Amino acid sequence: MAMLATEETAFAATMSDDAPEDNLLLWILVWSELVTFAILLIAFMVMSVINIEGVAQLRTHLSPGLAATNTVVLLMSGWQAAIAVRRRRDIGKVRHPLLWAACFGLVFVAVKLVEYSHELRFVGDEAAGSFFELYFLLTGFHLMHVLFGSVILVLVAWRPSPTNVLLITTLWHAIDLVWLVMFPFLYLA
């Protein structure tokens, strides 16, 4: 009981940590990630204009149904992350939404690996050209962000502070945003 009281006291002491001036590094990180993904998406779009047949061939081998499933999974994860942000001042109520967000993130990873297992056999397809390489670079880079973010969500759920909850959920929403932009460009356009 004394351990819980000490933890709650430490938690309350960090409640003033999320002043806007403390978040500069966070926003530098978020914007650098968004710019990196934007560059990769622009490269994909330019290649799509240059080689229309190649991107058409690539899309015949993709699984838009699995990608749509992953979109719903990430939206559910983002919803749980948003709940955690709203509850970040109450240590007793922040852990479960963070863990659910991480679980949904890991479900995303599992579905993406299933999708990759179907797509890997077409990597050498000459008609698709280098689109598969760019596709795997773009989606794999995103997949690593989801996996890493899921691990960090679990760690923050284990030892939450209002600042850390705000930091990881902001990054998590940026990862969600990237997928919401990538999904239509890669699978539907």
N, C-alpha and C positions, 0 to 999 in steps of 0.2 A: 504494500500500500504506500509506504514511504517512497519507494522507487517511482511509482506512478505519479505521486504528488510532485516529486523533484522533476520528472520529465515534463509534466504539465507546466510547472513554473518556468522551465527552460524554454518551452514552447511559447508561452506567453511573452517572455522576454524578447523573443525574436519577431514579434508581431509588427514592430515598427520598422522592420528591415526592408519592406517592399516600397520604399520611397522611389519615385520615378528616376531620380538621379542615380540610384543604385543599379538600374537596369540597362545602362549604356552598352556594356559588354554583351548582354543578351541580345539587344537589337542589332548590334554589329554582326553577331553570329547568325541570327535569323536572316538578315538581309544578304549576307555572304552566301548562305545556303540557297536562298531563293534565286540569287543571281547565277550561281553555279548550275542549278537545275534549268534556269531559263536559257542559258547558253547551250546546254545539251538539247533542249527542246527546239531551239532555233536551228541547231545543226540538223536535227531530224526533219524539220519542216523544209529546210533548204534542200536536203537530199531528196525529199519527197517531190519537190518541184523538178529537180534535175532528172530523177529516175522514177517516173510515174509507174512504170511496169514493175520495178523492183519492190516498191512499197505495196503495190497491189498483191504481189506474190507473197510478201511477208504477212499481210493481213489474212490471207487464206489459211495460214498456219497458226494464227493466234486464237485464243479462247476468250471472246468477249463475255461469255457467260460467267466464267471464273473471275474475270476482271471486274465484272459488275458485282459479283458476290463480295469480292474484296473491297469494293467501294462501300458497300453497306456495312461490312465489318469495320472499316476505318471510321465511318460515320458514327457507329455505335461506340467505338473507342473514344472518339472525340467528344461525344456526349458525356461519357463517364469522366473524361478529363475536365470538362466544363463544370460538372457537379463538384469535382474535387476542388476546383478553384473557388467556387462559391462557399465551400465548407472549410477552406484552408485555415481558418482561425480556430477551428474546433478539432483537436487532435483525434478525438474519438470517432469523428465522422468523415475524416479525409482518407483513411487507409483503404476502405473497401472500394470506393470509386477508382482510386489509383490502381489497385490490383485488377479490377475489371478492365480498365483501359489497357493495362499490360497484357492481360489474357487475350483481349481482342486483337492486340498487336501481334501476339504469337500465333493466333488463328490466321491472321493475314499472311504471316511468314509461311505457315504450313500450306495454305491454299496456293500461294505463289510458287512454292517448291513443286507442288503437284502440277501446276501450269507449266513450269519449266521442264518437267519430266516429259511432257507431251511435245514441247517445242524443240528440245535439244536435237532430236533426230533430223531436223530440217536445217540445221546450222550451215551445212555444206552446200545448200541449194544455191546454184549459180544464179538463178533468176532473181532471187531476193538480194543478191549482191551483198553489200556491207550493211544492209539494214538490220540484219539479225545481230551483228556486232554492236551497232549503236543501240538497238533495242535492249540487248542484255546489259550494256553499260548503263543505260539510263534507268532501267527497272531494277537492275542489281544494286546500283548506287542507292536507290530509294529503299530497296529491301534491307540493305545494311543499316540505313537510318532507322527503319522501323524496328529491326532486331535490337540495335543498340538502345533506342528510346524505350523499348519495352523493359530492358534490363534496368535502365535508370529509373523508370516508373516504379519498379519493384523496390529498388534501393531507397527511393524517396518515401515510399509507403512504409518501409521498415523504420525509417527515422525521419519523419516529416518535420518540416518547418514551413511557415507561410511563404518565405522567400523561395525555398527549393520547390515547393508545389507550384508556385507561379512560374518559375523558370522552366521546369520540365514540361508543364502543360502548354506554355507558350511555344516551346520548340515542337511539342507534339502536334499542336494545331498547324504549325508551319509545314510539318511533314504531311499532315492530312491535306492541306491546301495544295501541295505539290502533286499529290496523287489525283486530286480532283481536277487539276489542269491536265495532267498527263493522260488520264483515262480517255477522254474524248479524242485527243490528238493521236494517240497510239492505236486505239481500238475502234473508234467510230468514224473518224473523219475520212 
